[in-house]
Amino acid sequence: MKNSLKEKFYYRLERFMSKGGSSIFLSLLVLFIFSFLILMGLRLLLITLFPGLDYNGNPFRDIWITFLEMTATGNMNQDNLAPAWLKIMTVISGLTGVILLSMLIGFITTSLNKMLYEFRKGRGKIIESDHTLILGWNERVVDIIRELILANESERKACVVILAEADKEYMDDLISKRLPNTMTTEIITTQGDYANINELERVNVKHSKSIIILANCTESASKDKKVASDVQSIKSILAITSCQGGKNELPIVAEVFTEEKREIISFFEDENIIAIDSWTIMGKLLVQTSLTSGLEMVYNEILSFDGCEVYFHEDQWNNISFYDLAYYLEDGIPLGTYSEEAGLILRPDRETVLKNGDQVVILAEDDSTIKLGTHKKFSPKSIPLKDEKLSQVQKKILILGWHKVAEIFIEEATDYLIENSEFDILFHQPTAELEEVIVHLKATYPEFKINLIDSNPLAIECLEEINPSNYDNVIVLSQSMKEESADKIDSDTLIILLMLRKIITDFENTHLLTQVLNSENQEIINQTDVDDFIISNKLITMILAQLSEEPLIKTFYDDIFSEDGSEIYVKPTTLYFEEFPQKITFAEAMEIANKRDEICLGIRKGDLSKDVASNFGVTLNLEKDQEIELNANDFLVVLSEDEL
């Protein structure tokens, strides 16, 4: 098939112009030169044919005047003395110049706007190194950055880079509004597909310090959305590995909803890659907090970079006994030992002797403050142990609302509670999906009473009818199974808490807990006499941030969040002492806990349990020679085998 010359011309022109700004500019330049030559030629032709029009007497001046008139219309006054016919060429030159100049200005304006738009999107190459890379964007990202800022506080210069599909201006505005002071940490946001190899190379993934991959939807999202989020996370891990030449050397922490996709990630057999299910952790935390009042404040401090932290510390131990090690340390409480062969062992046997090079898990203010002395710095006196145990009793638990975390809570609670304990779920107009979940739980745990009650927790008459005071634990969760904003869920929670405060006159026998998604709402919730807060996003972000700094700490979390092994409890002092008040040092509190095969991490003062400024009475890792006064309403924070 033959194409006409016109078709060929337009095809070539289209291909040339599609190359972008340089081709457009070159086209305008050629068009200007071509127009200039035409107009200059016509002017010289007129002067040649009609010599009477030549009032200059210099053809080079006519060429120069034509150029000036095309580039600036103000130069048309150069021909004020020209004959009328020559002024026609002056007008044509000026109009041609105006048209071409307008086209050039339009092109420059468009190019500048495009360039500024690209700058706003953050499409440039990131040349940072040793930075923490966050891939994706969700409601937890600001809390993660806040934790990383605290972790980097001692560094002279640190950097967090965020690569997400969200708009860069939106990300920058939200971060600057909620984190006005980033201290020594620079926050860089950029827009792009974080599962794309080219985008990952653009943010210098190979030279990053660690990587956090966030889910791009919430737990309340549909199954299809969660599966799509998990697939995106897996693609990102593959792309990150590809950027490193096929072998991953970077710590990667990824949020993954489904067990199936977490198993796929386990096929990598890479200990640097950690896939976590945020809501499974939250369910386990909810169980432990429901058993022990004050535990959430303990976790808030241990999991955060602001306060005490858990470190894997290696030193020349010189055959010191594990339980004597605490008294050789000015700062730090040994919790267990770790080796590649034996794994993590919390509360090891009393005969355990530490060899040079062993790793010890230590709770301390900072890793720089862990210093082994050459002799014992503290020699606590022995105090008689009362050695009383708590007795397990059947519990009644009321769940107001529903969330995936509630299902995990019930599954985990069956490992802690005795038979015939009761779970009542109050939900307004339960869906078929929720009814199926309850039927499944009843069939799986027939030794427990699990009841679904169709009632509205947002109506005070419904709450009064069920009488929350009759329950050991009241847990407030989301009032909708649809995907809703964190602030909407927290607003419903606040209303329910206010009504519960009116209905329940005595919180001594009823342990009230709630799930608060937006950590900024904590101060508001503080006014409702909630005994503990489950600030889900805040606690999860703490875990994500710590895992990105130290992947090995996952073994510690796996142990303390599991029913098997050791967990952290807040136990009444009446289990340890016969008489009160007890005026002792913290080292002596540690010693009496050792007699119960427990490790004392701190104390909780009962009279400060509602005092926000005093961290609700919780203090961890006190100076070992600090004198404390313990009363019958106080508690010891301990690492123990069980809550008894």
Long-range contacts (C-beta under 8 A, 24 or more apart in sequence): 21-107, 21-111, 21-114, 24-107, 25-107, 28-100, 28-103, 28-104, 28-107, 31-100, 32-70, 32-100, 35-70, 35-96, 35-100, 36-66, 36-67, 36-70, 39-66, 39-70, 39-89, 39-92, 39-93, 39-96, 40-66, 40-67, 42-89, 43-86, 43-89, 43-93, 46-85, 46-86, 46-89, 47-86, 50-85, 52-83, 53-82, 53-83, 53-85, 53-86, 55-81, 55-82, 55-83, 55-86, 66-93, 69-93, 69-94, 69-97, 70-94, 70-96, 70-97, 70-100, 71-97, 71-101, 72-97, 73-97, 73-98, 120-168, 120-169, 121-167, 121-168, 121-190, 121-191, 122-168, 122-188, 122-189, 122-190, 122-191, 123-190, 123-191, 123-192, 124-190, 125-202, 125-204, 126-161, 126-188, 126-190, 126-202, 126-203, 126-204, 127-204, 128-159, 128-161, 128-188, 128-204, 128-207, 129-204, 129-207, 129-208, 130-159, 130-207, 130-208, 130-209, 131-158, 131-159, 131-160, 131-161, 131-188, 131-204, 131-207, 131-208, 131-209, 132-158, 132-159, 132-160, 132-161, 132-208, 132-209, 132-210, 132-211, 132-212, 132-548, 133-160, 133-161, 133-163, 133-203, 133-205, 133-208, 133-209, 133-210, 133-211, 133-212, 134-160, 134-161, 134-162, 134-163, 134-164, 134-211, 134-212, 134-214, 135-163, 135-164, 135-194, 135-211, 135-212, 135-213, 135-214, 135-236, 136-164, 136-165, 136-194, 136-213, 136-214, 136-215, 136-216, 136-232, 136-233, 137-162, 137-164, 137-165, 137-166, 137-171, 137-214, 137-216, 138-214, 138-215, 138-216, 138-217, 138-218, 139-218, 139-486, 139-517, 139-518, 139-537, 140-214, 140-537, 140-540, 140-541, 140-544, 141-214, 142-174, 142-175, 142-178, 142-179, 143-519, 143-537, 143-538, 143-541, 143-542, 144-212, 144-214, 144-541, 144-544, 144-545, 145-175, 145-179, 145-182, 145-185, 145-187, 146-179, 146-541, 147-304, 147-305, 147-541, 147-542, 147-545, 147-546, 148-185, 148-305, 148-545, 148-548, 149-179, 149-182, 149-183, 149-185, 150-304, 150-305, 150-306, 151-305, 151-545, 151-549, 152-183, 152-184, 152-185, 153-183, 153-184, 153-305, 154-366, 155-184, 156-184, 157-184, 157-186, 158-184, 158-185, 158-186, 159-185, 159-186, 159-187, 159-188, 160-185, 160-186, 160-187, 160-188, 161-188, 161-189, 161-190, 161-203, 161-204, 161-208, 162-187, 162-188, 162-189, 162-190, 163-190, 163-191, 163-192, 163-194, 163-199, 163-200, 163-203, 164-189, 164-191, 164-192, 164-194, 165-191, 165-192, 165-193, 165-194, 165-216, 166-191, 167-191, 178-520, 194-232, 194-236, 195-232, 195-235, 195-236, 195-239, 196-239, 197-239, 197-242, 197-243, 200-236, 200-239, 200-240, 200-243, 201-243, 205-240, 205-243, 205-244, 205-250, 206-243, 206-244, 208-250, 209-250, 209-251, 210-250, 210-251, 210-252, 210-253, 210-548, 210-549, 211-240, 211-250, 211-251, 211-252, 211-253, 211-548, 212-253, 212-254, 212-544, 212-545, 212-548, 213-237, 213-252, 213-253, 213-254, 213-255, 214-255, 215-255, 215-256, 215-257, 215-278, 217-483, 218-483, 219-257, 219-278, 219-279, 219-403, 219-404, 219-405, 220-403, 220-404, 220-478, 220-480, 220-481, 220-482, 220-483, 220-484, 221-483, 222-483, 225-483, 226-257, 226-258, 227-257, 227-258, 227-261, 229-255, 229-257, 230-256, 230-257, 230-258, 230-261, 231-261, 233-261, 233-275, 234-261, 234-264, 234-265, 237-265, 237-268, 237-273, 241-268, 248-272, 248-273, 251-547, 251-548, 251-551, 253-544, 253-547, 253-548, 253-551, 255-544, 271-551, 272-551, 274-547, 274-551, 274-554, 276-543, 276-544, 276-547, 276-554, 278-536, 278-540, 279-403, 279-404, 279-405, 279-408, 280-408, 281-539, 281-540, 281-543, 281-557, 281-561, 282-405, 282-408, 282-515, 282-534, 282-536, 282-539, 282-540, 283-405, 283-406, 283-407, 283-408, 283-409, 283-411, 283-412, 284-408, 284-412, 284-561, 284-562, 285-534, 285-539, 285-561, 286-405, 286-408, 286-409, 286-475, 286-513, 286-515, 286-534, 287-409, 287-412, 287-413, 287-416, 288-561, 288-567, 288-568, 288-569, 289-513, 289-532, 289-534, 290-397, 290-409, 290-413, 290-473, 290-475, 290-511, 290-513, 291-416, 291-569, 291-643, 292-568, 292-569, 292-570, 292-571, 292-643, 293-511, 293-531, 293-532, 293-570, 293-609, 294-532, 294-570, 294-604, 294-609, 294-616, 294-617, 294-618, 294-635, 294-637, 295-532, 295-568, 295-569, 295-570, 296-532, 296-533, 296-534, 296-535, 296-539, 297-532, 297-604, 297-615, 297-616, 297-617, 297-618, 298-568, 298-570, 298-601, 298-602, 298-618, 298-620, 298-637, 299-539, 299-568, 300-535, 300-538, 300-539, 300-542, 300-615, 301-615, 301-618, 301-620, 302-363, 302-568, 302-620, 303-539, 303-542, 303-543, 303-546, 304-542, 305-542, 305-545, 305-546, 307-365, 307-620, 308-363, 308-364, 308-365, 308-620, 308-621, 309-363, 309-364, 309-365, 309-366, 309-367, 309-546, 310-335, 310-361, 310-362, 310-363, 310-553, 310-556, 311-361, 311-362, 311-363, 311-364, 311-367, 311-370, 311-550, 312-338, 312-359, 312-360, 312-361, 312-550, 312-552, 312-553, 313-359, 313-360, 313-361, 313-362, 313-364, 313-367, 313-370, 314-357, 314-358, 314-359, 314-360, 315-356, 315-360, 315-370, 315-372, 316-356, 316-357, 316-372, 317-354, 317-355, 317-356, 317-358, 317-360, 317-372, 318-356, 319-353, 319-354, 319-355, 320-353, 320-354, 321-350, 321-351, 321-352, 321-353, 321-354, 322-348, 322-350, 322-352, 322-353, 322-354, 322-360, 323-350, 323-352, 323-594, 324-376, 325-354, 325-360, 326-378, 326-587, 326-590, 326-624, 327-376, 327-377, 327-378, 327-379, 327-380, 327-587, 327-624, 328-372, 328-373, 328-375, 328-376, 328-377, 329-362, 329-364, 329-370, 329-371, 329-372, 329-373, 329-377, 330-369, 330-371, 330-373, 330-377, 331-364, 331-365, 331-369, 331-370, 331-371, 331-621, 331-623, 332-362, 332-363, 332-364, 332-369, 332-370, 332-621, 333-362, 333-363, 333-364, 333-590, 333-599, 333-600, 333-601, 333-621, 334-360, 334-361, 334-362, 334-599, 335-361, 335-362, 335-363, 335-556, 335-599, 335-639, 336-360, 336-361, 336-566, 337-361, 338-552, 338-555, 343-555, 344-555, 344-556, 344-559, 346-556, 346-559, 346-560, 346-565, 346-566, 346-639, 347-566, 347-597, 347-598, 347-599, 347-639, 347-640, 347-641, 350-597, 361-556, 363-601, 363-620, 363-621, 364-621, 365-621, 377-624, 378-585, 378-587, 378-624, 378-625, 380-585, 380-587, 380-588, 380-590, 380-591, 380-624, 381-588, 381-591, 382-591, 383-577, 383-582, 383-584, 383-588, 383-591, 383-592, 384-578, 385-576, 385-592, 385-595, 385-596, 386-574, 386-575, 386-576, 386-577, 386-578, 387-575, 387-576, 387-595, 387-596, 388-574, 388-575, 389-575, 389-644, 390-571, 390-575, 390-643, 390-644, 391-644, 392-417, 392-418, 392-644, 393-418, 394-418, 394-419, 394-420, 394-421, 394-422, 395-421, 395-422, 395-472, 395-473, 396-421, 396-422, 396-424, 396-470, 396-471, 396-472, 396-473, 397-421, 397-422, 397-423, 397-424, 397-471, 397-472, 397-473, 397-474, 397-475, 398-424, 398-426, 398-466, 398-468, 398-471, 398-473, 398-474, 398-475, 399-423, 399-424, 399-425, 399-426, 399-475, 399-477, 400-426, 400-457, 400-463, 400-474, 400-475, 400-476, 400-477, 400-479, 400-496, 401-426, 401-427, 401-457, 401-476, 401-477, 401-478, 401-479, 401-492, 401-496, 402-427, 402-430, 402-434, 402-477, 402-478, 402-481, 403-477, 403-478, 403-515, 405-477, 405-515, 405-536, 406-475, 406-477, 407-437, 407-441, 409-475, 410-441, 410-445, 410-448, 410-450, 411-441, 411-444, 411-445, 412-563, 414-445, 414-447, 414-448, 415-563, 416-563, 416-643, 417-448, 419-447, 419-448, 420-447, 420-448, 420-449, 421-448, 421-449, 422-448, 422-449, 422-450, 422-451, 423-448, 423-449, 423-450, 423-451, 424-451, 424-453, 424-466, 424-471, 425-450, 425-451, 425-452, 425-453, 426-453, 426-455, 426-457, 426-462, 426-466, 427-452, 427-453, 427-454, 427-455, 427-457, 427-479, 428-454, 428-455, 428-456, 428-457, 428-458, 428-479, 429-454, 430-454, 431-481, 433-481, 434-481, 457-496, 458-492, 458-495, 458-496, 460-499, 460-502, 460-503, 463-496, 463-499, 463-500, 463-503, 464-503, 467-503, 468-500, 468-503, 468-504, 468-510, 469-503, 469-504, 469-505, 469-506, 469-509, 469-510, 471-510, 472-509, 472-510, 472-511, 473-510, 473-511, 473-512, 473-513, 474-500, 474-504, 474-510, 474-511, 474-512, 474-513, 475-513, 475-514, 475-515, 476-500, 476-512, 476-513, 476-514, 476-515, 477-514, 477-515, 478-515, 486-517, 486-518, 486-537, 487-518, 487-521, 489-517, 490-516, 490-517, 490-518, 490-521, 490-525, 493-525, 494-521, 494-524, 494-525, 494-528, 497-525, 497-528, 497-530, 498-528, 500-528, 501-528, 501-529, 507-531, 523-612, 526-612, 529-610, 531-609, 560-639, 565-641, 566-639, 566-640, 566-641, 567-639, 567-640, 567-641, 567-642, 567-643, 568-601, 568-637, 568-638, 568-639, 568-640, 569-637, 569-638, 569-640, 569-642, 569-643, 570-604, 570-618, 570-635, 570-636, 570-637, 570-638, 571-635, 571-636, 571-638, 571-640, 571-643, 572-632, 572-633, 572-634, 572-635, 573-630, 573-631, 573-632, 573-634, 573-635, 573-636, 574-632, 576-636, 577-630, 580-630, 580-631, 580-632, 581-629, 581-630, 581-631, 582-629, 582-630, 582-631, 583-627, 583-628, 583-629, 584-627, 584-628, 584-630, 585-624, 585-625, 585-626, 585-627, 585-628, 586-622, 586-623, 586-624, 586-625, 586-626, 586-628, 587-624, 587-625, 589-628, 589-630, 589-636, 590-624, 593-636, 593-638, 596-638, 596-640, 597-640, 597-641, 598-638, 598-639, 598-640, 599-638, 599-639, 599-640, 600-636, 600-637, 600-638, 601-637, 601-638, 601-639, 602-636, 602-637, 603-628, 603-630, 603-634, 603-635, 603-636, 603-637, 604-634, 604-635, 604-636, 604-637, 605-634, 606-631, 606-633, 606-634, 606-635, 607-631, 607-633
